[in-house]
Amino acid sequence: MFGYIVLNKPEIKIKDFEEYRSFYCGLCRELREKFGLAGQVSLTYDMTFVILLLDGLYEPGIRKGTTRCIMHPVRKQMVRKSVVTEYAADMNLLLTYYKCMDDWKDERKLIRLGYAKILEGKNEETAQAYQKKAEKILALLEQLSRWERAGERDIDKMAGCFGKIMEEVFAYKEDIWEKSLRRMGFYLGKFIYL
């Protein structure tokens, strides 16, 4: 899910863009606070989409503030965070770590192994906090990797496997919305894989 969901800036109102950016900056700050600079590097627009979706659905209390950062050192940036931001940061870290390890196994990318080693300690903590979810995501990624190495030709089967990974990310809670969020995550994941 890395880099596939992006904002169509020319089609969005300025006030909506500012709100979107404040959630993006909130995720960036959350990654930095929880996982340090290495976690912050894993920032994606994709997880901002997840935050907007889940925040809109669950309407948790949003904490607003301003911050300066290395990317915006002169002007303070608006930041919005909530419990959903914390969840998205955790899922972002898990997916980044597993992606790095998969890249190492498949393509022997040394830089990815190095990055994974930096994230490893924080990943273990996060995987324990979301044990069932992390185990399922890891098992599905391993299955997908096995199929790719074996030259599996059934694209629907492989896209479905990735869809199940995204299903886990979208299923924030076991509640009335879980079924709909899982379905949305599944089909978005299939689309992304294709």
PASEBA-1860 file (N, C-alpha, C; in nm, 3 decimals):
! residues 194
1> MFGYIVLN> 0.083/-0.119/0.000/0.000/0.000/0.000/0.086/0.124/0.000 ~ 0.207/0.116/-0.037/0.296/0.229/-0.022/0.300/0.315/-0.147 ~ 0.240/0.435/-0.136/0.248/0.533/-0.242/0.140/0.525/-0.347 ~ 0.035/0.448/-0.324/-0.067/0.433/-0.426/-0.184/0.529/-0.409 ~ -0.209/0.570/-0.286/-0.320/0.661/-0.261/-0.263/0.801/-0.242 ~ -0.291/0.888/-0.337/-0.241/1.025/-0.329/-0.356/1.123/-0.351 ~ -0.337/1.242/-0.303/-0.435/1.348/-0.313/-0.431/1.410/-0.452 ~ -0.547/1.436/-0.509/-0.556/1.507/-0.637/-0.571/1.656/-0.604
9> KPEIKIKD> -0.460/1.721/-0.577/-0.458/1.858/-0.525/-0.534/1.958/-0.612 ~ -0.525/1.953/-0.746/-0.597/2.053/-0.826/-0.749/2.046/-0.808 ~ -0.801/1.934/-0.762/-0.945/1.917/-0.750/-0.999/1.941/-0.610 ~ -0.914/1.983/-0.517/-0.958/1.997/-0.378/-0.958/2.144/-0.337 ~ -1.054/2.181/-0.253/-1.061/2.319/-0.202/-0.943/2.343/-0.108 ~ -0.903/2.469/-0.098/-0.788/2.505/-0.014/-0.812/2.465/0.131 ~ -0.931/2.491/0.185/-0.958/2.457/0.325/-0.952/2.305/0.347 ~ -0.999/2.228/0.249/-0.993/2.083/0.260/-0.849/2.033/0.250
17> FEEYRSFY> -0.770/2.098/0.165/-0.629/2.062/0.155/-0.556/2.090/0.286 ~ -0.586/2.205/0.347/-0.522/2.240/0.474/-0.558/2.138/0.582 ~ -0.682/2.093/0.583/-0.723/1.992/0.681/-0.652/1.860/0.654 ~ -0.647/1.820/0.527/-0.576/1.698/0.489/-0.430/1.706/0.534 ~ -0.368/1.818/0.503/-0.227/1.835/0.538/-0.205/1.832/0.689 ~ -0.299/1.883/0.765/-0.284/1.880/0.911/-0.289/1.737/0.964 ~ -0.368/1.651/0.902/-0.369/1.510/0.942/-0.240/1.441/0.899 ~ -0.191/1.476/0.780/-0.064/1.422/0.731/0.050/1.462/0.825
25> CGLCRELR> 0.052/1.590/0.864/0.154/1.638/0.958/0.137/1.573/1.095 ~ 0.013/1.547/1.133/-0.013/1.478/1.260/0.044/1.338/1.259 ~ 0.027/1.268/1.148/0.085/1.133/1.135/0.237/1.140/1.139 ~ 0.292/1.237/1.070/0.438/1.256/1.069/0.491/1.276/1.211 ~ 0.426/1.363/1.288/0.468/1.389/1.427/0.450/1.265/1.514 ~ 0.342/1.193/1.492/0.317/1.072/1.572/0.424/0.967/1.545 ~ 0.460/0.949/1.419/0.566/0.855/1.384/0.698/0.895/1.450 ~ 0.725/1.025/1.450/0.850/1.075/1.511/0.849/1.053/1.662
33> EKFGLAGQ> 0.737/1.084/1.726/0.728/1.071/1.872/0.734/0.926/1.917 ~ 0.668/0.837/1.843/0.663/0.696/1.884/0.786/0.616/1.843 ~ 0.838/0.646/1.724/0.941/0.559/1.666/1.069/0.630/1.627 ~ 1.077/0.759/1.654/1.198/0.833/1.622/1.206/0.869/1.474 ~ 1.321/0.919/1.435/1.342/0.962/1.297/1.323/0.847/1.198 ~ 1.366/0.727/1.237/1.351/0.610/1.149/1.204/0.581/1.120 ~ 1.120/0.599/1.219/0.977/0.580/1.199/0.918/0.689/1.112 ~ 0.966/0.810/1.132/0.916/0.924/1.056/0.945/0.909/0.907
41> VSLTYDMT> 1.055/0.848/0.874/1.093/0.827/0.734/0.991/0.739/0.662 ~ 0.917/0.657/0.736/0.821/0.565/0.675/0.687/0.630/0.641 ~ 0.674/0.759/0.664/0.549/0.833/0.640/0.496/0.810/0.499 ~ 0.363/0.783/0.490/0.300/0.765/0.359/0.167/0.840/0.352 ~ 0.128/0.875/0.231/-0.003/0.935/0.209/-0.112/0.831/0.233 ~ -0.080/0.706/0.209/-0.178/0.598/0.222/-0.238/0.594/0.362 ~ -0.154/0.603/0.462/-0.204/0.598/0.600/-0.280/0.724/0.637 ~ -0.252/0.834/0.570/-0.332/0.955/0.592/-0.475/0.930/0.545
49> FVILLLDG> -0.489/0.859/0.435/-0.622/0.820/0.388/-0.694/0.736/0.493 ~ -0.623/0.639/0.551/-0.682/0.554/0.655/-0.726/0.640/0.774 ~ -0.643/0.735/0.813/-0.678/0.824/0.925/-0.804/0.904/0.893 ~ -0.811/0.963/0.774/-0.928/1.042/0.737/-1.055/0.956/0.737 ~ -1.044/0.836/0.684/-1.158/0.745/0.680/-1.204/0.709/0.822 ~ -1.110/0.663/0.904/-1.146/0.618/1.039/-1.186/0.734/1.130 ~ -1.121/0.848/1.116/-1.160/0.965/1.196/-1.301/1.011/1.158 ~ -1.331/1.009/1.029/-1.464/1.047/0.984/-1.571/0.950/1.033
57> LYEPGIRK> -1.537/0.825/1.041/-1.632/0.722/1.083/-1.652/0.720/1.235 ~ -1.543/0.723/1.309/-1.550/0.708/1.455/-1.560/0.841/1.530 ~ -1.521/0.949/1.467/-1.524/1.082/1.527/-1.463/1.087/1.667 ~ -1.337/1.043/1.680/-1.272/1.052/1.811/-1.236/1.198/1.840 ~ -1.203/1.226/1.962/-1.158/1.361/1.995/-1.028/1.392/1.923 ~ -1.027/1.501/1.850/-0.908/1.539/1.773/-0.830/1.645/1.850 ~ -0.701/1.621/1.865/-0.612/1.718/1.930/-0.549/1.803/1.820 ~ -0.566/1.934/1.831/-0.511/2.026/1.732/-0.393/2.100/1.792
65> GTTRCIMH> -0.299/2.134/1.707/-0.184/2.210/1.751/-0.105/2.259/1.631 ~ 0.010/2.317/1.658/0.100/2.360/1.552/0.240/2.312/1.585 ~ 0.320/2.297/1.482/0.457/2.251/1.501/0.544/2.299/1.386 ~ 0.672/2.306/1.414/0.772/2.330/1.309/0.845/2.199/1.287 ~ 0.897/2.183/1.168/0.974/2.062/1.141/1.083/2.094/1.039 ~ 1.163/1.997/1.010/1.274/2.017/0.917/1.224/2.051/0.776 ~ 1.107/1.999/0.741/1.052/2.027/0.608/0.988/2.166/0.602 ~ 0.943/2.217/0.718/0.877/2.348/0.725/0.935/2.426/0.843
73> PVRKQMVR> 1.060/2.469/0.833/1.125/2.531/0.949/1.079/2.675/0.978 ~ 1.027/2.745/0.880/0.994/2.886/0.899/0.853/2.904/0.955 ~ 0.757/2.844/0.891/0.617/2.863/0.929/0.565/2.741/1.005 ~ 0.497/2.765/1.116/0.438/2.655/1.191/0.328/2.589/1.109 ~ 0.320/2.458/1.120/0.220/2.381/1.048/0.111/2.335/1.143 ~ -0.012/2.335/1.094/-0.125/2.284/1.172/-0.114/2.133/1.181 ~ -0.142/2.079/1.299/-0.133/1.935/1.323/-0.262/1.888/1.388 ~ -0.317/1.777/1.338/-0.434/1.714/1.399/-0.400/1.569/1.428
81> KSVVTEYA> -0.430/1.527/1.552/-0.404/1.389/1.592/-0.519/1.336/1.676 ~ -0.530/1.204/1.676/-0.632/1.137/1.757/-0.582/0.995/1.787 ~ -0.666/0.916/1.851/-0.629/0.776/1.875/-0.614/0.702/1.743 ~ -0.686/0.745/1.643/-0.675/0.683/1.511/-0.537/0.710/1.451 ~ -0.482/0.828/1.476/-0.348/0.861/1.428/-0.246/0.766/1.490 ~ -0.262/0.737/1.619/-0.173/0.644/1.687/-0.182/0.506/1.624 ~ -0.304/0.461/1.597/-0.325/0.331/1.532/-0.260/0.327/1.394 ~ -0.283/0.431/1.315/-0.227/0.437/1.179/-0.074/0.437/1.183
89> ADMNLLLT> -0.016/0.506/1.280/0.130/0.506/1.294/0.181/0.366/1.324 ~ 0.110/0.294/1.410/0.148/0.156/1.442/0.139/0.066/1.319 ~ 0.029/0.077/1.245/0.012/-0.005/1.125/0.117/0.032/1.019 ~ 0.148/0.159/1.009/0.250/0.205/0.915/0.385/0.142/0.947 ~ 0.419/0.138/1.076/0.546/0.078/1.116/0.548/-0.071/1.085 ~ 0.441/-0.143/1.119/0.435/-0.286/1.091/0.453/-0.314/0.942 ~ 0.376/-0.244/0.860/0.383/-0.267/0.715/0.520/-0.230/0.659 ~ 0.579/-0.123/0.708/0.711/-0.083/0.661/0.815/-0.188/0.696
97> YYKCMDDW> 0.812/-0.235/0.819/0.908/-0.337/0.862/0.893/-0.465/0.779 ~ 0.769/-0.512/0.764/0.746/-0.635/0.687/0.784/-0.617/0.540 ~ 0.758/-0.500/0.485/0.797/-0.472/0.345/0.948/-0.475/0.330 ~ 1.018/-0.416/0.426/1.166/-0.417/0.420/1.220/-0.559/0.426 ~ 1.164/-0.640/0.515/1.211/-0.778/0.528/1.178/-0.858/0.402 ~ 1.063/-0.831/0.342/1.026/-0.898/0.218/1.121/-0.859/0.105 ~ 1.155/-0.730/0.097/1.250/-0.684/-0.005/1.387/-0.749/0.015 ~ 1.426/-0.768/0.140/1.554/-0.833/0.169/1.550/-0.980/0.124
105> KDERKLIR> 1.442/-1.049/0.157/1.431/-1.191/0.121/1.423/-1.210/-0.030 ~ 1.344/-1.127/-0.097/1.321/-1.143/-0.240/1.436/-1.091/-0.327 ~ 1.487/-0.973/-0.294/1.581/-0.906/-0.383/1.717/-0.879/-0.320 ~ 1.733/-0.920/-0.194/1.860/-0.901/-0.122/1.903/-0.755/-0.120 ~ 1.807/-0.666/-0.097/1.837/-0.523/-0.086/1.893/-0.495/0.053 ~ 2.022/-0.471/0.059/2.091/-0.453/0.187/2.040/-0.331/0.263 ~ 2.009/-0.226/0.191/1.960/-0.105/0.258/1.827/-0.130/0.328 ~ 1.744/-0.216/0.270/1.615/-0.251/0.331/1.637/-0.334/0.458
113> LGYAKILE> 1.735/-0.422/0.455/1.767/-0.500/0.574/1.816/-0.407/0.685 ~ 1.901/-0.313/0.650/1.951/-0.217/0.747/1.839/-0.135/0.810 ~ 1.747/-0.090/0.727/1.633/-0.012/0.776/1.544/-0.098/0.866 ~ 1.523/-0.223/0.826/1.442/-0.315/0.908/1.508/-0.337/1.044 ~ 1.639/-0.349/1.046/1.710/-0.369/1.174/1.693/-0.248/1.265 ~ 1.691/-0.130/1.208/1.669/-0.008/1.287/1.528/-0.008/1.347 ~ 1.430/-0.056/1.271/1.291/-0.057/1.316/1.257/-0.176/1.404 ~ 1.343/-0.276/1.407/1.311/-0.406/1.467/1.258/-0.398/1.611
121> GKNEETAQ> 1.326/-0.325/1.698/1.283/-0.316/1.837/1.144/-0.257/1.852 ~ 1.120/-0.147/1.783/0.988/-0.083/1.788/0.883/-0.172/1.723 ~ 0.922/-0.244/1.618/0.828/-0.334/1.552/0.784/-0.445/1.646 ~ 0.876/-0.500/1.724/0.840/-0.606/1.818/0.738/-0.557/1.919 ~ 0.758/-0.436/1.971/0.662/-0.378/2.066/0.525/-0.360/2.001 ~ 0.525/-0.308/1.880/0.400/-0.283/1.809/0.330/-0.414/1.774 ~ 0.407/-0.513/1.729/0.350/-0.644/1.695/0.288/-0.710/1.818 ~ 0.346/-0.688/1.935/0.287/-0.743/2.057/0.158/-0.671/2.094
129> AYQKKAEK> 0.154/-0.542/2.072/0.034/-0.464/2.103/-0.084/-0.505/2.014 ~ -0.054/-0.546/1.892/-0.156/-0.589/1.796/-0.125/-0.732/1.752 ~ -0.111/-0.821/1.847/-0.058/-0.954/1.820/-0.135/-1.030/1.712 ~ -0.267/-1.042/1.727/-0.346/-1.117/1.628/-0.334/-1.054/1.489 ~ -0.348/-0.925/1.484/-0.342/-0.852/1.357/-0.204/-0.867/1.293 ~ -0.099/-0.849/1.371/0.038/-0.859/1.320/0.069/-0.999/1.270 ~ 0.026/-1.101/1.344/0.050/-1.239/1.301/-0.022/-1.269/1.170 ~ -0.145/-1.221/1.157/-0.221/-1.245/1.035/-0.158/-1.172/0.915
137> ILALLEQL> -0.118/-1.047/0.935/-0.055/-0.971/0.827/0.074/-1.040/0.784 ~ 0.155/-1.081/0.880/0.282/-1.148/0.848/0.258/-1.279/0.774 ~ 0.162/-1.358/0.819/0.131/-1.486/0.753/0.085/-1.462/0.609 ~ 0.003/-1.361/0.588/-0.046/-1.330/0.453/0.067/-1.280/0.364 ~ 0.155/-1.196/0.417/0.269/-1.149/0.338/0.362/-1.264/0.301 ~ 0.382/-1.357/0.393/0.466/-1.473/0.363/0.402/-1.560/0.256 ~ 0.269/-1.578/0.264/0.198/-1.655/0.162/0.211/-1.588/0.026 ~ 0.192/-1.459/0.023/0.204/-1.383/-0.102/0.344/-1.395/-0.159
145> SRWERAGE> 0.443/-1.387/-0.074/0.582/-1.399/-0.117/0.611/-1.538/-0.174 ~ 0.557/-1.641/-0.110/0.575/-1.778/-0.161/0.514/-1.793/-0.299 ~ 0.395/-1.739/-0.317/0.329/-1.747/-0.447/0.408/-1.672/-0.553 ~ 0.460/-1.556/-0.519/0.538/-1.478/-0.615/0.665/-1.553/-0.656 ~ 0.734/-1.612/-0.559/0.856/-1.689/-0.590/0.826/-1.813/-0.673 ~ 0.708/-1.873/-0.650/0.670/-1.993/-0.723/0.615/-1.961/-0.862 ~ 0.600/-1.833/-0.892/0.550/-1.793/-1.024/0.400/-1.810/-1.039 ~ 0.327/-1.796/-0.932/0.180/-1.808/-0.935/0.124/-1.715/-1.043
153> RDIDKMAG> 0.034/-1.769/-1.125/-0.019/-1.692/-1.236/-0.162/-1.642/-1.212 ~ -0.225/-1.692/-1.106/-0.362/-1.650/-1.075/-0.358/-1.515/-1.004 ~ -0.372/-1.410/-1.081/-0.359/-1.275/-1.028/-0.469/-1.243/-0.928 ~ -0.588/-1.299/-0.948/-0.698/-1.273/-0.855/-0.669/-1.334/-0.718 ~ -0.609/-1.449/-0.718/-0.571/-1.516/-0.592/-0.468/-1.432/-0.517 ~ -0.370/-1.381/-0.588/-0.264/-1.301/-0.526/-0.318/-1.165/-0.480 ~ -0.400/-1.103/-0.563/-0.460/-0.974/-0.525/-0.552/-0.992/-0.404 ~ -0.620/-1.106/-0.398/-0.705/-1.136/-0.283/-0.625/-1.149/-0.155
161> CFGKIMEE> -0.508/-1.207/-0.167/-0.419/-1.220/-0.050/-0.377/-1.081/0.000 ~ -0.340/-0.994/-0.091/-0.304/-0.858/-0.051/-0.426/-0.783/0.003 ~ -0.542/-0.811/-0.055/-0.666/-0.752/-0.005/-0.692/-0.789/0.140 ~ -0.661/-0.912/0.176/-0.679/-0.956/0.316/-0.583/-0.883/0.410 ~ -0.467/-0.848/0.360/-0.373/-0.769/0.441/-0.433/-0.631/0.469 ~ -0.485/-0.568/0.364/-0.544/-0.435/0.380/-0.671/-0.441/0.465 ~ -0.740/-0.551/0.456/-0.859/-0.574/0.539/-0.822/-0.563/0.687 ~ -0.709/-0.621/0.723/-0.663/-0.616/0.863/-0.630/-0.472/0.905
169> VFAYKEDI> -0.570/-0.397/0.816/-0.534/-0.259/0.848/-0.660/-0.173/0.866 ~ -0.758/-0.190/0.780/-0.879/-0.110/0.786/-0.968/-0.145/0.905 ~ -0.962/-0.270/0.952/-1.047/-0.315/1.064/-0.989/-0.263/1.195 ~ -1.019/-0.141/1.227/-0.966/-0.072/1.343/-1.016/-0.133/1.474 ~ -1.143/-0.166/1.480/-1.205/-0.222/1.600/-1.298/-0.336/1.561 ~ -1.330/-0.419/1.659/-1.432/-0.521/1.639/-1.564/-0.460/1.683 ~ -1.636/-0.402/1.588/-1.761/-0.333/1.619/-1.854/-0.338/1.499 ~ -1.953/-0.253/1.499/-2.053/-0.250/1.393/-1.992/-0.216/1.256
177> WEKSLRRM> -1.883/-0.141/1.253/-1.821/-0.098/1.128/-1.720/-0.199/1.073 ~ -1.683/-0.296/1.154/-1.575/-0.387/1.114/-1.600/-0.454/0.980 ~ -1.718/-0.508/0.960/-1.747/-0.580/0.836/-1.732/-0.489/0.713 ~ -1.787/-0.369/0.722/-1.778/-0.275/0.609/-1.634/-0.230/0.585 ~ -1.561/-0.204/0.694/-1.421/-0.161/0.680/-1.335/-0.273/0.622 ~ -1.360/-0.396/0.666/-1.286/-0.510/0.610/-1.313/-0.522/0.460 ~ -1.437/-0.510/0.423/-1.473/-0.522/0.281/-1.406/-0.412/0.198 ~ -1.412/-0.290/0.250/-1.348/-0.178/0.180/-1.198/-0.201/0.168
185> GFYLGKFI> -1.134/-0.240/0.277/-0.990/-0.268/0.276/-0.955/-0.379/0.180 ~ -1.037/-0.484/0.178/-1.012/-0.598/0.090/-1.011/-0.555/-0.056 ~ -1.116/-0.485/-0.098/-1.125/-0.447/-0.239/-1.024/-0.339/-0.278 ~ -0.996/-0.249/-0.188/-0.891/-0.150/-0.217/-0.756/-0.220/-0.229 ~ -0.730/-0.316/-0.141/-0.606/-0.393/-0.147/-0.592/-0.470/-0.278 ~ -0.702/-0.530/-0.322/-0.700/-0.601/-0.451/-0.667/-0.504/-0.564 ~ -0.731/-0.389/-0.562/-0.708/-0.288/-0.665/-0.562/-0.242/-0.664 ~ -0.509/-0.216/-0.546/-0.370/-0.171/-0.534/-0.275/-0.277/-0.588
193> YL> -0.300/-0.402/-0.557/-0.210/-0.509/-0.601/-0.209/-0.519/-0.754 ~ -0.325/-0.501/-0.813/-0.333/-0.511/-0.960/-0.260/-0.396/-1.024
END
